[in-house]
Amino acid sequence: MNTATTIPATAEAAVSRSPAQRAFRTAKIFIGAYGALSTAVLLTVVVLAATGHEVTSFMWGRSAGVLASAAVTYWLTVLAARGARWAYLRVRILSVVMPVAIVAIDLIPGALPVWFIAMQAVCALAIGATAFIANGSVLRAAFPKGR
């Protein structure tokens, strides 16, 4: 049997194929951008608070929570790229749920200033792009459903 055409039996072997690794690299870039943007939001809140501007506890919690979700999502993506199916499934879920949650909270009238909403919306775009990669055919093929 020609081993070059054999289908890998494990998720780890499937993920090591080049298209899956390219997809994970791209996902990591988007999640890294999500983290960088989330950091920028939190740092803006810190600077505003330090200079005496009004900053609500909701803004603190929201910006810290989004940054934490970026760190967790990146960690899960690294594990998924190494073949952990459970981590891949969580990346799929988080990459869909987070942008929806971010936008839904941004739509609460009067809860957040416009600049904060705009920065969070850009964060939502970055993690939302990850959803297309994580739920795409390349990665779904790398992690077939078990019986």
BELWO-V842194 format. One record per residue. N is the residue number from 1. RES is the residue in one letter. PHI is phi in degrees with one decimal (* if undefined). D_FIRST is the distance of its C-alpha to the first C-alpha in Angstrom with 1 decimal. Layout:
[[N | RES | PHI | D_FIRST] [N | RES | PHI | D_FIRST]]
This chain:
[[1 | M | * | 0.0] [2 | N | -77.6 | 3.8] [3 | T | -71.8 | 6.1] [4 | A | -69.4 | 8.9] [5 | T | -106.1 | 8.5] [6 | T | -71.9 | 7.9] [7 | I | -79.3 | 11.5] [8 | P | -60.7 | 13.4] [9 | A | -87.5 | 14.8] [10 | T | -116.5 | 18.2] [11 | A | -62.9 | 20.9] [12 | E | -60.4 | 21.2] [13 | A | -67.1 | 17.7] [14 | A | -66.3 | 18.3] [15 | V | -69.7 | 21.7] [16 | S | -70.9 | 20.6] [17 | R | -65.6 | 19.2] [18 | S | -57.0 | 21.8] [19 | P | -60.9 | 23.3] [20 | A | -67.0 | 24.1] [21 | Q | -65.8 | 25.6] [22 | R | -63.2 | 27.7] [23 | A | -62.7 | 28.9] [24 | F | -66.6 | 29.8] [25 | R | -61.5 | 31.6] [26 | T | -64.2 | 33.6] [27 | A | -60.5 | 34.4] [28 | K | -63.1 | 35.7] [29 | I | -64.0 | 37.9] [30 | F | -64.1 | 39.4] [31 | I | -68.5 | 39.9] [32 | G | -62.6 | 41.4] [33 | A | -65.3 | 43.8] [34 | Y | -58.3 | 44.6] [35 | G | -65.6 | 45.5] [36 | A | -64.6 | 47.5] [37 | L | -66.3 | 49.4] [38 | S | -63.8 | 50.1] [39 | T | -63.5 | 51.4] [40 | A | -61.7 | 53.7] [41 | V | -63.7 | 55.1] [42 | L | -64.4 | 55.8] [43 | L | -64.3 | 57.3] [44 | T | -63.3 | 59.5] [45 | V | -62.3 | 60.7] [46 | V | -61.0 | 61.5] [47 | V | -63.0 | 63.4] [48 | L | -61.1 | 65.4] [49 | A | -64.2 | 66.3] [50 | A | -68.6 | 67.4] [51 | T | -98.3 | 69.6] [52 | G | 87.4 | 71.3] [53 | H | -79.1 | 69.7] [54 | E | -73.1 | 69.1] [55 | V | -134.6 | 65.7] [56 | T | -87.9 | 65.1] [57 | S | -65.1 | 63.2] [58 | F | -63.2 | 61.0] [59 | M | -65.6 | 60.0] [60 | W | -60.5 | 59.3] [61 | G | -64.0 | 57.2] [62 | R | -64.4 | 55.4] [63 | S | -68.4 | 54.5] [64 | A | -68.6 | 53.5] [65 | G | -64.7 | 51.3] [66 | V | -66.3 | 49.5] [67 | L | -63.6 | 48.8] [68 | A | -61.4 | 47.6] [69 | S | -65.7 | 45.2] [70 | A | -65.2 | 43.8] [71 | A | -64.0 | 43.2] [72 | V | -65.1 | 41.5] [73 | T | -64.3 | 39.3] [74 | Y | -63.8 | 38.3] [75 | W | -58.6 | 37.5] [76 | L | -63.5 | 35.4] [77 | T | -66.3 | 33.5] [78 | V | -61.4 | 32.7] [79 | L | -64.4 | 31.4] [80 | A | -63.6 | 29.4] [81 | A | -64.1 | 27.8] [82 | R | -88.0 | 26.7] [83 | G | 111.0 | 25.0] [84 | A | -79.5 | 27.9] [85 | R | -62.1 | 27.7] [86 | W | -59.4 | 31.4] [87 | A | -69.9 | 32.6] [88 | Y | -59.3 | 30.8] [89 | L | -61.4 | 32.5] [90 | R | -69.8 | 35.8] [91 | V | -63.7 | 35.4] [92 | R | -57.8 | 34.9] [93 | I | -68.0 | 38.0] [94 | L | -60.8 | 40.2] [95 | S | -69.3 | 39.4] [96 | V | -92.4 | 40.7] [97 | V | -72.2 | 43.6] [98 | M | -60.3 | 45.1] [99 | P | -63.8 | 46.0] [100 | V | -64.8 | 47.5] [101 | A | -63.9 | 49.5] [102 | I | -60.8 | 50.7] [103 | V | -66.6 | 51.9] [104 | A | -60.9 | 53.5] [105 | I | -70.8 | 55.5] [106 | D | -61.7 | 56.5] [107 | L | -83.2 | 58.0] [108 | I | -67.9 | 60.5] [109 | P | -60.6 | 63.8] [110 | G | 74.7 | 65.6] [111 | A | -75.8 | 63.3] [112 | L | -137.9 | 62.1] [113 | P | -70.7 | 63.4] [114 | V | -59.8 | 62.0] [115 | W | -60.7 | 60.6] [116 | F | -66.9 | 58.7] [117 | I | -60.4 | 57.3] [118 | A | -63.0 | 56.3] [119 | M | -66.5 | 54.4] [120 | Q | -68.5 | 52.7] [121 | A | -63.9 | 51.7] [122 | V | -66.1 | 49.9] [123 | C | -59.0 | 48.1] [124 | A | -61.8 | 47.1] [125 | L | -64.2 | 45.6] [126 | A | -65.7 | 43.5] [127 | I | -73.8 | 42.0] [128 | G | -63.7 | 41.8] [129 | A | -62.9 | 39.6] [130 | T | -63.4 | 37.2] [131 | A | -59.4 | 37.0] [132 | F | -67.0 | 35.5] [133 | I | -73.4 | 32.7] [134 | A | -63.2 | 32.1] [135 | N | -98.8 | 32.1] [136 | G | -76.8 | 30.1] [137 | S | -65.3 | 26.8] [138 | V | -63.5 | 24.9] [139 | L | -76.9 | 26.0] [140 | R | -62.8 | 26.0] [141 | A | -69.3 | 22.3] [142 | A | -73.3 | 21.7] [143 | F | -126.6 | 23.6] [144 | P | -65.7 | 22.8] [145 | K | -64.2 | 25.3] [146 | G | -85.4 | 24.7] [147 | R | -93.3 | 25.7]]
